[in-house]
Amino acid sequence: MTTYLVTIGLIFAVMVGGIAVERLYRSFSARNPELGPFRKLDGKCGCCAAGSGCADGGCETR
């Protein structure tokens, strides 16, 4: 039973840690816009206003 509770606790801690890292990354990106746009976890680069240009090769490289 102890192993079960420890496993659940570790999984929960990893999930909360991932959320914390994402929030820190989002706030860092908001404070430093010169480093590029915030990249969401949807698999796209985040530089397109429409969000669909990445799959079509519509994003321009700088």
CHARMM-style PDB file with segment names, atoms N, HN, CA, C and O in Angstrom:
ATOM      1  N   MET     1       0.817  -1.194   0.000  1.00  0.00      PROA
ATOM      2  CA  MET     1       0.000   0.000   0.000  1.00  0.00      PROA
ATOM      3  C   MET     1       0.862   1.259   0.000  1.00  0.00      PROA
ATOM      4  O   MET     1       0.520   2.261  -0.629  1.00  0.00      PROA
ATOM      5  N   THR     2       1.973   1.193   0.708  1.00  0.00      PROA
ATOM      6  HN  THR     2       2.251   0.379   1.219  1.00  0.00      PROA
ATOM      7  CA  THR     2       2.867   2.346   0.755  1.00  0.00      PROA
ATOM      8  C   THR     2       3.439   2.643  -0.624  1.00  0.00      PROA
ATOM      9  O   THR     2       3.535   3.805  -1.021  1.00  0.00      PROA
ATOM     10  N   THR     3       3.816   1.607  -1.352  1.00  0.00      PROA
ATOM     11  HN  THR     3       3.739   0.664  -1.030  1.00  0.00      PROA
ATOM     12  CA  THR     3       4.353   1.793  -2.703  1.00  0.00      PROA
ATOM     13  C   THR     3       3.323   2.452  -3.608  1.00  0.00      PROA
ATOM     14  O   THR     3       3.662   3.316  -4.416  1.00  0.00      PROA
ATOM     15  N   TYR     4       2.094   2.054  -3.475  1.00  0.00      PROA
ATOM     16  HN  TYR     4       1.818   1.352  -2.818  1.00  0.00      PROA
ATOM     17  CA  TYR     4       1.001   2.626  -4.268  1.00  0.00      PROA
ATOM     18  C   TYR     4       0.850   4.119  -3.989  1.00  0.00      PROA
ATOM     19  O   TYR     4       0.739   4.915  -4.922  1.00  0.00      PROA
ATOM     20  N   LEU     5       0.845   4.501  -2.729  1.00  0.00      PROA
ATOM     21  HN  LEU     5       0.935   3.854  -1.971  1.00  0.00      PROA
ATOM     22  CA  LEU     5       0.689   5.914  -2.362  1.00  0.00      PROA
ATOM     23  C   LEU     5       1.892   6.747  -2.788  1.00  0.00      PROA
ATOM     24  O   LEU     5       1.738   7.889  -3.221  1.00  0.00      PROA
ATOM     25  N   VAL     6       3.080   6.182  -2.667  1.00  0.00      PROA
ATOM     26  HN  VAL     6       3.205   5.254  -2.316  1.00  0.00      PROA
ATOM     27  CA  VAL     6       4.286   6.895  -3.104  1.00  0.00      PROA
ATOM     28  C   VAL     6       4.257   7.097  -4.612  1.00  0.00      PROA
ATOM     29  O   VAL     6       4.627   8.164  -5.102  1.00  0.00      PROA
ATOM     30  N   THR     7       3.825   6.088  -5.347  1.00  0.00      PROA
ATOM     31  HN  THR     7       3.525   5.221  -4.949  1.00  0.00      PROA
ATOM     32  CA  THR     7       3.736   6.197  -6.803  1.00  0.00      PROA
ATOM     33  C   THR     7       2.739   7.269  -7.215  1.00  0.00      PROA
ATOM     34  O   THR     7       3.021   8.072  -8.105  1.00  0.00      PROA
ATOM     35  N   ILE     8       1.585   7.287  -6.578  1.00  0.00      PROA
ATOM     36  HN  ILE     8       1.357   6.635  -5.855  1.00  0.00      PROA
ATOM     37  CA  ILE     8       0.592   8.325  -6.877  1.00  0.00      PROA
ATOM     38  C   ILE     8       1.153   9.705  -6.550  1.00  0.00      PROA
ATOM     39  O   ILE     8       0.956  10.650  -7.315  1.00  0.00      PROA
ATOM     40  N   GLY     9       1.842   9.828  -5.434  1.00  0.00      PROA
ATOM     41  HN  GLY     9       2.001   9.061  -4.813  1.00  0.00      PROA
ATOM     42  CA  GLY     9       2.448  11.103  -5.049  1.00  0.00      PROA
ATOM     43  C   GLY     9       3.500  11.568  -6.042  1.00  0.00      PROA
ATOM     44  O   GLY     9       3.569  12.754  -6.364  1.00  0.00      PROA
ATOM     45  N   LEU    10       4.317  10.643  -6.527  1.00  0.00      PROA
ATOM     46  HN  LEU    10       4.260   9.680  -6.264  1.00  0.00      PROA
ATOM     47  CA  LEU    10       5.347  11.003  -7.504  1.00  0.00      PROA
ATOM     48  C   LEU    10       4.736  11.437  -8.831  1.00  0.00      PROA
ATOM     49  O   LEU    10       5.189  12.410  -9.435  1.00  0.00      PROA
ATOM     50  N   ILE    11       3.724  10.732  -9.281  1.00  0.00      PROA
ATOM     51  HN  ILE    11       3.356   9.942  -8.790  1.00  0.00      PROA
ATOM     52  CA  ILE    11       3.062  11.117 -10.532  1.00  0.00      PROA
ATOM     53  C   ILE    11       2.447  12.502 -10.396  1.00  0.00      PROA
ATOM     54  O   ILE    11       2.566  13.328 -11.300  1.00  0.00      PROA
ATOM     55  N   PHE    12       1.791  12.756  -9.275  1.00  0.00      PROA
ATOM     56  HN  PHE    12       1.693  12.085  -8.540  1.00  0.00      PROA
ATOM     57  CA  PHE    12       1.202  14.069  -9.031  1.00  0.00      PROA
ATOM     58  C   PHE    12       2.283  15.149  -8.993  1.00  0.00      PROA
ATOM     59  O   PHE    12       2.096  16.227  -9.557  1.00  0.00      PROA
ATOM     60  N   ALA    13       3.413  14.873  -8.334  1.00  0.00      PROA
ATOM     61  HN  ALA    13       3.565  13.997  -7.876  1.00  0.00      PROA
ATOM     62  CA  ALA    13       4.501  15.848  -8.245  1.00  0.00      PROA
ATOM     63  C   ALA    13       5.083  16.159  -9.621  1.00  0.00      PROA
ATOM     64  O   ALA    13       5.396  17.314  -9.912  1.00  0.00      PROA
ATOM     65  N   VAL    14       5.229  15.151 -10.463  1.00  0.00      PROA
ATOM     66  HN  VAL    14       4.975  14.214 -10.227  1.00  0.00      PROA
ATOM     67  CA  VAL    14       5.749  15.374 -11.817  1.00  0.00      PROA
ATOM     68  C   VAL    14       4.779  16.226 -12.629  1.00  0.00      PROA
ATOM     69  O   VAL    14       5.201  17.115 -13.368  1.00  0.00      PROA
ATOM     70  N   MET    15       3.487  15.958 -12.495  1.00  0.00      PROA
ATOM     71  HN  MET    15       3.144  15.235 -11.894  1.00  0.00      PROA
ATOM     72  CA  MET    15       2.490  16.753 -13.222  1.00  0.00      PROA
ATOM     73  C   MET    15       2.495  18.205 -12.758  1.00  0.00      PROA
ATOM     74  O   MET    15       2.468  19.118 -13.584  1.00  0.00      PROA
ATOM     75  N   VAL    16       2.530  18.428 -11.454  1.00  0.00      PROA
ATOM     76  HN  VAL    16       2.552  17.687 -10.783  1.00  0.00      PROA
ATOM     77  CA  VAL    16       2.552  19.791 -10.915  1.00  0.00      PROA
ATOM     78  C   VAL    16       3.852  20.488 -11.313  1.00  0.00      PROA
ATOM     79  O   VAL    16       3.846  21.681 -11.620  1.00  0.00      PROA
ATOM     80  N   GLY    17       4.954  19.760 -11.308  1.00  0.00      PROA
ATOM     81  HN  GLY    17       4.959  18.792 -11.059  1.00  0.00      PROA
ATOM     82  CA  GLY    17       6.228  20.338 -11.737  1.00  0.00      PROA
ATOM     83  C   GLY    17       6.197  20.765 -13.194  1.00  0.00      PROA
ATOM     84  O   GLY    17       6.730  21.819 -13.542  1.00  0.00      PROA
ATOM     85  N   GLY    18       5.581  19.963 -14.045  1.00  0.00      PROA
ATOM     86  HN  GLY    18       5.148  19.107 -13.762  1.00  0.00      PROA
ATOM     87  CA  GLY    18       5.458  20.323 -15.460  1.00  0.00      PROA
ATOM     88  C   GLY    18       4.624  21.573 -15.661  1.00  0.00      PROA
ATOM     89  O   GLY    18       4.956  22.422 -16.488  1.00  0.00      PROA
ATOM     90  N   ILE    19       3.547  21.687 -14.910  1.00  0.00      PROA
ATOM     91  HN  ILE    19       3.277  20.997 -14.238  1.00  0.00      PROA
ATOM     92  CA  ILE    19       2.708  22.885 -14.999  1.00  0.00      PROA
ATOM     93  C   ILE    19       3.481  24.106 -14.515  1.00  0.00      PROA
ATOM     94  O   ILE    19       3.380  25.179 -15.111  1.00  0.00      PROA
ATOM     95  N   ALA    20       4.249  23.954 -13.442  1.00  0.00      PROA
ATOM     96  HN  ALA    20       4.331  23.083 -12.958  1.00  0.00      PROA
ATOM     97  CA  ALA    20       5.039  25.071 -12.919  1.00  0.00      PROA
ATOM     98  C   ALA    20       6.091  25.526 -13.925  1.00  0.00      PROA
ATOM     99  O   ALA    20       6.295  26.726 -14.110  1.00  0.00      PROA
ATOM    100  N   VAL    21       6.754  24.579 -14.572  1.00  0.00      PROA
ATOM    101  HN  VAL    21       6.588  23.604 -14.422  1.00  0.00      PROA
ATOM    102  CA  VAL    21       7.768  24.933 -15.571  1.00  0.00      PROA
ATOM    103  C   VAL    21       7.127  25.659 -16.748  1.00  0.00      PROA
ATOM    104  O   VAL    21       7.688  26.630 -17.256  1.00  0.00      PROA
ATOM    105  N   GLU    22       5.959  25.198 -17.185  1.00  0.00      PROA
ATOM    106  HN  GLU    22       5.503  24.410 -16.772  1.00  0.00      PROA
ATOM    107  CA  GLU    22       5.278  25.866 -18.294  1.00  0.00      PROA
ATOM    108  C   GLU    22       4.888  27.297 -17.924  1.00  0.00      PROA
ATOM    109  O   GLU    22       5.021  28.203 -18.746  1.00  0.00      PROA
ATOM    110  N   ARG    23       4.411  27.506 -16.707  1.00  0.00      PROA
ATOM    111  HN  ARG    23       4.303  26.769 -16.040  1.00  0.00      PROA
ATOM    112  CA  ARG    23       4.053  28.864 -16.270  1.00  0.00      PROA
ATOM    113  C   ARG    23       5.274  29.759 -16.166  1.00  0.00      PROA
ATOM    114  O   ARG    23       5.218  30.930 -16.542  1.00  0.00      PROA
ATOM    115  N   LEU    24       6.382  29.221 -15.658  1.00  0.00      PROA
ATOM    116  HN  LEU    24       6.428  28.270 -15.353  1.00  0.00      PROA
ATOM    117  CA  LEU    24       7.619  30.005 -15.599  1.00  0.00      PROA
ATOM    118  C   LEU    24       8.093  30.375 -17.001  1.00  0.00      PROA
ATOM    119  O   LEU    24       8.528  31.502 -17.235  1.00  0.00      PROA
ATOM    120  N   TYR    25       8.010  29.431 -17.929  1.00  0.00      PROA
ATOM    121  HN  TYR    25       7.657  28.515 -17.739  1.00  0.00      PROA
ATOM    122  CA  TYR    25       8.416  29.690 -19.312  1.00  0.00      PROA
ATOM    123  C   TYR    25       7.531  30.751 -19.951  1.00  0.00      PROA
ATOM    124  O   TYR    25       8.021  31.631 -20.660  1.00  0.00      PROA
ATOM    125  N   ARG    26       6.222  30.668 -19.698  1.00  0.00      PROA
ATOM    126  HN  ARG    26       5.825  29.953 -19.122  1.00  0.00      PROA
ATOM    127  CA  ARG    26       5.288  31.648 -20.254  1.00  0.00      PROA
ATOM    128  C   ARG    26       5.584  33.047 -19.705  1.00  0.00      PROA
ATOM    129  O   ARG    26       5.573  34.018 -20.462  1.00  0.00      PROA
ATOM    130  N   SER    27       5.846  33.162 -18.406  1.00  0.00      PROA
ATOM    131  HN  SER    27       5.854  32.373 -17.792  1.00  0.00      PROA
ATOM    132  CA  SER    27       6.132  34.477 -17.825  1.00  0.00      PROA
ATOM    133  C   SER    27       7.488  35.002 -18.292  1.00  0.00      PROA
ATOM    134  O   SER    27       7.633  36.201 -18.529  1.00  0.00      PROA
ATOM    135  N   PHE    28       8.480  34.124 -18.426  1.00  0.00      PROA
ATOM    136  HN  PHE    28       8.362  33.150 -18.234  1.00  0.00      PROA
ATOM    137  CA  PHE    28       9.776  34.553 -18.941  1.00  0.00      PROA
ATOM    138  C   PHE    28       9.648  35.061 -20.369  1.00  0.00      PROA
ATOM    139  O   PHE    28      10.246  36.074 -20.730  1.00  0.00      PROA
ATOM    140  N   SER    29       8.870  34.358 -21.176  1.00  0.00      PROA
ATOM    141  HN  SER    29       8.384  33.535 -20.882  1.00  0.00      PROA
ATOM    142  CA  SER    29       8.666  34.771 -22.561  1.00  0.00      PROA
ATOM    143  C   SER    29       7.938  36.106 -22.640  1.00  0.00      PROA
ATOM    144  O   SER    29       8.228  36.917 -23.520  1.00  0.00      PROA
ATOM    145  N   ALA    30       6.997  36.344 -21.732  1.00  0.00      PROA
ATOM    146  HN  ALA    30       6.761  35.685 -21.017  1.00  0.00      PROA
ATOM    147  CA  ALA    30       6.273  37.620 -21.720  1.00  0.00      PROA
ATOM    148  C   ALA    30       7.187  38.767 -21.309  1.00  0.00      PROA
ATOM    149  O   ALA    30       7.027  39.886 -21.797  1.00  0.00      PROA
ATOM    150  N   ARG    31       8.137  38.509 -20.424  1.00  0.00      PROA
ATOM    151  HN  ARG    31       8.267  37.601 -20.028  1.00  0.00      PROA
ATOM    152  CA  ARG    31       9.064  39.556 -19.979  1.00  0.00      PROA
ATOM    153  C   ARG    31      10.190  39.799 -20.972  1.00  0.00      PROA
ATOM    154  O   ARG    31      10.829  40.850 -20.924  1.00  0.00      PROA
ATOM    155  N   ASN    32      10.449  38.861 -21.867  1.00  0.00      PROA
ATOM    156  HN  ASN    32       9.931  38.007 -21.906  1.00  0.00      PROA
ATOM    157  CA  ASN    32      11.552  38.971 -22.821  1.00  0.00      PROA
ATOM    158  C   ASN    32      11.060  38.719 -24.239  1.00  0.00      PROA
ATOM    159  O   ASN    32      11.405  37.693 -24.825  1.00  0.00      PROA
ATOM    160  N   PRO    33      10.265  39.620 -24.810  1.00  0.00      PROA
ATOM    161  CA  PRO    33       9.716  39.384 -26.150  1.00  0.00      PROA
ATOM    162  C   PRO    33      10.780  39.390 -27.244  1.00  0.00      PROA
ATOM    163  O   PRO    33      10.545  38.870 -28.335  1.00  0.00      PROA
ATOM    164  N   GLU    34      11.932  39.963 -26.971  1.00  0.00      PROA
ATOM    165  HN  GLU    34      12.123  40.385 -26.084  1.00  0.00      PROA
ATOM    166  CA  GLU    34      12.981  40.010 -27.989  1.00  0.00      PROA
ATOM    167  C   GLU    34      13.590  38.636 -28.259  1.00  0.00      PROA
ATOM    168  O   GLU    34      14.304  38.462 -29.246  1.00  0.00      PROA
ATOM    169  N   LEU    35      13.318  37.665 -27.401  1.00  0.00      PROA
ATOM    170  HN  LEU    35      12.737  37.806 -26.599  1.00  0.00      PROA
ATOM    171  CA  LEU    35      13.854  36.320 -27.582  1.00  0.00      PROA
ATOM    172  C   LEU    35      12.965  35.430 -28.431  1.00  0.00      PROA
ATOM    173  O   LEU    35      13.310  34.279 -28.697  1.00  0.00      PROA
ATOM    174  N   GLY    36      11.824  35.953 -28.860  1.00  0.00      PROA
ATOM    175  HN  GLY    36      11.543  36.888 -28.644  1.00  0.00      PROA
ATOM    176  CA  GLY    36      10.925  35.184 -29.717  1.00  0.00      PROA
ATOM    177  C   GLY    36       9.607  34.919 -29.038  1.00  0.00      PROA
ATOM    178  O   GLY    36       9.449  35.173 -27.844  1.00  0.00      PROA
ATOM    179  N   PRO    37       8.650  34.402 -29.807  1.00  0.00      PROA
ATOM    180  CA  PRO    37       7.311  34.175 -29.260  1.00  0.00      PROA
ATOM    181  C   PRO    37       7.255  32.953 -28.342  1.00  0.00      PROA
ATOM    182  O   PRO    37       8.099  32.059 -28.409  1.00  0.00      PROA
ATOM    183  N   PHE    38       6.251  32.945 -27.497  1.00  0.00      PROA
ATOM    184  HN  PHE    38       5.565  33.670 -27.442  1.00  0.00      PROA
ATOM    185  CA  PHE    38       5.994  31.797 -26.625  1.00  0.00      PROA
ATOM    186  C   PHE    38       5.557  30.620 -27.483  1.00  0.00      PROA
ATOM    187  O   PHE    38       4.667  30.762 -28.322  1.00  0.00      PROA
ATOM    188  N   ARG    39       6.165  29.476 -27.287  1.00  0.00      PROA
ATOM    189  HN  ARG    39       6.888  29.360 -26.606  1.00  0.00      PROA
ATOM    190  CA  ARG    39       5.802  28.285 -28.064  1.00  0.00      PROA
ATOM    191  C   ARG    39       4.858  27.431 -27.241  1.00  0.00      PROA
ATOM    192  O   ARG    39       5.226  26.905 -26.191  1.00  0.00      PROA
ATOM    193  N   LYS    40       3.654  27.304 -27.726  1.00  0.00      PROA
ATOM    194  HN  LYS    40       3.355  27.731 -28.579  1.00  0.00      PROA
ATOM    195  CA  LYS    40       2.652  26.511 -27.022  1.00  0.00      PROA
ATOM    196  C   LYS    40       2.924  25.027 -27.222  1.00  0.00      PROA
ATOM    197  O   LYS    40       3.743  24.643 -28.056  1.00  0.00      PROA
ATOM    198  N   LEU    41       2.242  24.212 -26.463  1.00  0.00      PROA
ATOM    199  HN  LEU    41       1.576  24.524 -25.786  1.00  0.00      PROA
ATOM    200  CA  LEU    41       2.449  22.769 -26.534  1.00  0.00      PROA
ATOM    201  C   LEU    41       1.631  22.097 -27.618  1.00  0.00      PROA
ATOM    202  O   LEU    41       1.493  20.873 -27.609  1.00  0.00      PROA
ATOM    203  N   ASP    42       1.082  22.865 -28.557  1.00  0.00      PROA
ATOM    204  HN  ASP    42       1.194  23.858 -28.564  1.00  0.00      PROA
ATOM    205  CA  ASP    42       0.274  22.265 -29.615  1.00  0.00      PROA
ATOM    206  C   ASP    42       1.115  21.789 -30.792  1.00  0.00      PROA
ATOM    207  O   ASP    42       0.562  21.315 -31.784  1.00  0.00      PROA
ATOM    208  N   GLY    43       2.434  21.903 -30.709  1.00  0.00      PROA
ATOM    209  HN  GLY    43       2.883  22.288 -29.903  1.00  0.00      PROA
ATOM    210  CA  GLY    43       3.310  21.397 -31.747  1.00  0.00      PROA
ATOM    211  C   GLY    43       3.682  22.400 -32.810  1.00  0.00      PROA
ATOM    212  O   GLY    43       4.462  22.084 -33.709  1.00  0.00      PROA
ATOM    213  N   LYS    44       3.144  23.598 -32.731  1.00  0.00      PROA
ATOM    214  HN  LYS    44       2.510  23.854 -32.001  1.00  0.00      PROA
ATOM    215  CA  LYS    44       3.458  24.631 -33.705  1.00  0.00      PROA
ATOM    216  C   LYS    44       4.455  25.602 -33.102  1.00  0.00      PROA
ATOM    217  O   LYS    44       4.669  25.606 -31.890  1.00  0.00      PROA
ATOM    218  N   CYS    45       5.065  26.423 -33.939  1.00  0.00      PROA
ATOM    219  HN  CYS    45       4.891  26.421 -34.924  1.00  0.00      PROA
ATOM    220  CA  CYS    45       6.128  27.295 -33.454  1.00  0.00      PROA
ATOM    221  C   CYS    45       5.612  28.500 -32.691  1.00  0.00      PROA
ATOM    222  O   CYS    45       6.340  29.049 -31.864  1.00  0.00      PROA
ATOM    223  N   GLY    46       4.386  28.933 -32.936  1.00  0.00      PROA
ATOM    224  HN  GLY    46       3.795  28.488 -33.608  1.00  0.00      PROA
ATOM    225  CA  GLY    46       3.822  30.055 -32.214  1.00  0.00      PROA
ATOM    226  C   GLY    46       4.057  31.398 -32.859  1.00  0.00      PROA
ATOM    227  O   GLY    46       3.661  32.421 -32.300  1.00  0.00      PROA
ATOM    228  N   CYS    47       4.696  31.432 -34.033  1.00  0.00      PROA
ATOM    229  HN  CYS    47       5.018  30.601 -34.487  1.00  0.00      PROA
ATOM    230  CA  CYS    47       4.986  32.714 -34.661  1.00  0.00      PROA
ATOM    231  C   CYS    47       3.876  33.160 -35.606  1.00  0.00      PROA
ATOM    232  O   CYS    47       3.864  34.317 -36.024  1.00  0.00      PROA
ATOM    233  N   CYS    48       2.959  32.290 -35.948  1.00  0.00      PROA
ATOM    234  HN  CYS    48       2.969  31.350 -35.608  1.00  0.00      PROA
ATOM    235  CA  CYS    48       1.879  32.643 -36.866  1.00  0.00      PROA
ATOM    236  C   CYS    48       0.673  33.147 -36.089  1.00  0.00      PROA
ATOM    237  O   CYS    48       0.292  32.560 -35.076  1.00  0.00      PROA
ATOM    238  N   ALA    49       0.083  34.214 -36.554  1.00  0.00      PROA
ATOM    239  HN  ALA    49       0.392  34.690 -37.377  1.00  0.00      PROA
ATOM    240  CA  ALA    49      -1.103  34.745 -35.885  1.00  0.00      PROA
ATOM    241  C   ALA    49      -2.278  33.788 -36.035  1.00  0.00      PROA
ATOM    242  O   ALA    49      -3.080  33.640 -35.113  1.00  0.00      PROA
ATOM    243  N   ALA    50      -2.385  33.142 -37.184  1.00  0.00      PROA
ATOM    244  HN  ALA    50      -1.733  33.262 -37.934  1.00  0.00      PROA
ATOM    245  CA  ALA    50      -3.494  32.217 -37.420  1.00  0.00      PROA
ATOM    246  C   ALA    50      -3.230  30.848 -36.814  1.00  0.00      PROA
ATOM    247  O   ALA    50      -4.170  30.114 -36.508  1.00  0.00      PROA
ATOM    248  N   GLY    51      -1.968  30.497 -36.637  1.00  0.00      PROA
ATOM    249  HN  GLY    51      -1.204  31.093 -36.885  1.00  0.00      PROA
ATOM    250  CA  GLY    51      -1.629  29.209 -36.056  1.00  0.00      PROA
ATOM    251  C   GLY    51      -1.637  28.059 -37.035  1.00  0.00      PROA
ATOM    252  O   GLY    51      -1.342  26.928 -36.647  1.00  0.00      PROA
ATOM    253  N   SER    52      -1.964  28.305 -38.299  1.00  0.00      PROA
ATOM    254  HN  SER    52      -2.203  29.224 -38.615  1.00  0.00      PROA
ATOM    255  CA  SER    52      -2.022  27.206 -39.258  1.00  0.00      PROA
ATOM    256  C   SER    52      -0.919  27.282 -40.306  1.00  0.00      PROA
ATOM    257  O   SER    52      -0.789  26.368 -41.120  1.00  0.00      PROA
ATOM    258  N   GLY    53      -0.138  28.323 -40.306  1.00  0.00      PROA
ATOM    259  HN  GLY    53      -0.243  29.066 -39.644  1.00  0.00      PROA
ATOM    260  CA  GLY    53       0.881  28.486 -41.330  1.00  0.00      PROA
ATOM    261  C   GLY    53       2.078  27.577 -41.164  1.00  0.00      PROA
ATOM    262  O   GLY    53       2.811  27.346 -42.125  1.00  0.00      PROA
ATOM    263  N   CYS    54       2.293  27.056 -39.967  1.00  0.00      PROA
ATOM    264  HN  CYS    54       1.697  27.244 -39.186  1.00  0.00      PROA
ATOM    265  CA  CYS    54       3.466  26.220 -39.724  1.00  0.00      PROA
ATOM    266  C   CYS    54       3.409  24.921 -40.520  1.00  0.00      PROA
ATOM    267  O   CYS    54       4.430  24.455 -41.026  1.00  0.00      PROA
ATOM    268  N   ALA    55       2.226  24.339 -40.630  1.00  0.00      PROA
ATOM    269  HN  ALA    55       1.397  24.717 -40.219  1.00  0.00      PROA
ATOM    270  CA  ALA    55       2.089  23.086 -41.360  1.00  0.00      PROA
ATOM    271  C   ALA    55       2.218  23.302 -42.866  1.00  0.00      PROA
ATOM    272  O   ALA    55       2.626  22.398 -43.595  1.00  0.00      PROA
ATOM    273  N   ASP    56       1.873  24.494 -43.322  1.00  0.00      PROA
ATOM    274  HN  ASP    56       1.542  25.229 -42.729  1.00  0.00      PROA
ATOM    275  CA  ASP    56       1.912  24.790 -44.746  1.00  0.00      PROA
ATOM    276  C   ASP    56       3.239  25.404 -45.185  1.00  0.00      PROA
ATOM    277  O   ASP    56       3.414  25.706 -46.366  1.00  0.00      PROA
ATOM    278  N   GLY    57       4.163  25.591 -44.267  1.00  0.00      PROA
ATOM    279  HN  GLY    57       4.020  25.346 -43.308  1.00  0.00      PROA
ATOM    280  CA  GLY    57       5.422  26.246 -44.596  1.00  0.00      PROA
ATOM    281  C   GLY    57       5.256  27.741 -44.754  1.00  0.00      PROA
ATOM    282  O   GLY    57       6.060  28.383 -45.429  1.00  0.00      PROA
ATOM    283  N   GLY    58       4.228  28.306 -44.147  1.00  0.00      PROA
ATOM    284  HN  GLY    58       3.575  27.783 -43.599  1.00  0.00      PROA
ATOM    285  CA  GLY    58       3.928  29.721 -44.297  1.00  0.00      PROA
ATOM    286  C   GLY    58       4.712  30.630 -43.370  1.00  0.00      PROA
ATOM    287  O   GLY    58       4.691  31.848 -43.548  1.00  0.00      PROA
ATOM    288  N   CYS    59       5.396  30.077 -42.394  1.00  0.00      PROA
ATOM    289  HN  CYS    59       5.412  29.088 -42.250  1.00  0.00      PROA
ATOM    290  CA  CYS    59       6.164  30.920 -41.471  1.00  0.00      PROA
ATOM    291  C   CYS    59       7.437  31.394 -42.159  1.00  0.00      PROA
ATOM    292  O   CYS    59       8.134  30.629 -42.825  1.00  0.00      PROA
ATOM    293  N   GLU    60       7.709  32.650 -41.979  1.00  0.00      PROA
ATOM    294  HN  GLU    60       7.143  33.272 -41.438  1.00  0.00      PROA
ATOM    295  CA  GLU    60       8.931  33.205 -42.554  1.00  0.00      PROA
ATOM    296  C   GLU    60      10.048  33.101 -41.530  1.00  0.00      PROA
ATOM    297  O   GLU    60       9.838  33.354 -40.344  1.00  0.00      PROA
ATOM    298  N   THR    61      11.224  32.732 -41.985  1.00  0.00      PROA
ATOM    299  HN  THR    61      11.395  32.527 -42.948  1.00  0.00      PROA
ATOM    300  CA  THR    61      12.371  32.699 -41.085  1.00  0.00      PROA
ATOM    301  C   THR    61      13.012  34.065 -41.082  1.00  0.00      PROA
ATOM    302  O   THR    61      13.026  34.770 -42.091  1.00  0.00      PROA
ATOM    303  N   ARG    62      13.539  34.420 -39.941  1.00  0.00      PROA
ATOM    304  HN  ARG    62      13.528  33.847 -39.122  1.00  0.00      PROA
ATOM    305  CA  ARG    62      14.147  35.756 -39.799  1.00  0.00      PROA
ATOM    306  C   ARG    62      15.630  35.688 -39.932  1.00  0.00      PROA
ATOM    307  OT1 ARG    62      16.306  36.713 -39.841  1.00  0.00      PROA
TER     308      ARG     62
END
